[in-house]
Amino acid sequence: MSQLMADGLGLLVLGMGTVFVFLTILIFATGIMSKLVMRFAPEPVAVPVKPTQAKAPAADPQLLKVLSTAVKEYRNRQK
């Protein structure tokens, strides 16, 4: 094997090893931080909010007449 290939494989192993070690440390650090956050700052208890009923606006008679006419026309065209 040539010296250039050996150097290339050495750099490959060194680079991938560095990334693997970094990601392993990152996983453990994230797990520890998650446990610390849950211990010192637990999720607040949600207080249920009583829903308010919105009053429906009064239907406009002219709008109802236009809509019903449009529906009738649509149904007549479908037949």
N, C-alpha and C positions, 0 to 999 in steps of 0.2 A: 504494500500500500504506500502511496506516495506521501511525502511529508505534508503536502497541502491538504490531502484528504484527512489525515490524522488531526491536523489543526482544526479543520472544519468540524469533525465529529466531536472534538474536545469542546469547542465553542458551543455546539448544539447541546451537549450534555450539561454544560455549565449554565447556559441560558434557560433550558427547560427545568433544570433543578432549582434555579433561582425563582422562577415563576411558581413552581410547585410549592416551595417553602413559603413564599409570600402568600399564596392563596390559602395554605393550611393555617398560617398565623391569622389571616383575615377571618377565616371561619371561626376559629376559637375566640378571637377578639369580639366578633359580632355576637356570638353566643353569650359571652360574659357581659357585654354591655346590655343585652336584652334582659338577662337575669337581674342586673343592677337596676334597670329602669322599672321593671315589674316590682322590685322590692321597695324602692324608694318613691316611686310615683305610679301607684296603681291606677287603673282606669276609673274615672269617676262613674258613679252610679247614675244612670239616665233616669230623670224624673219624667213620668208620662205626662204629656200635655193633653188637656181635654180639648178635643176638636170642636171647633165652632162651625155651626152650619151656616153656609152662605145662603142668603136669600136669593132665590131665582128671580131674575128680572121678569117683569110682566111681558107677555108675548104681544107683539105688535100685530093687530088684526090684518093690516095690509100685507105684512110680511108673510103671515100664515097663508093668506089667500094666494100670494104669488108662489110660494113654495108648493102648495097643494096643486096648483095648476101645472107647475113644472113637473111634478111627480106623475100626474095624470098623462101629460104629453109624453113623458119618457116611457111609461108603461104601454101607451097606445102604439108607439113606434116599435116596441120590442115584439109585439104580436104579429 
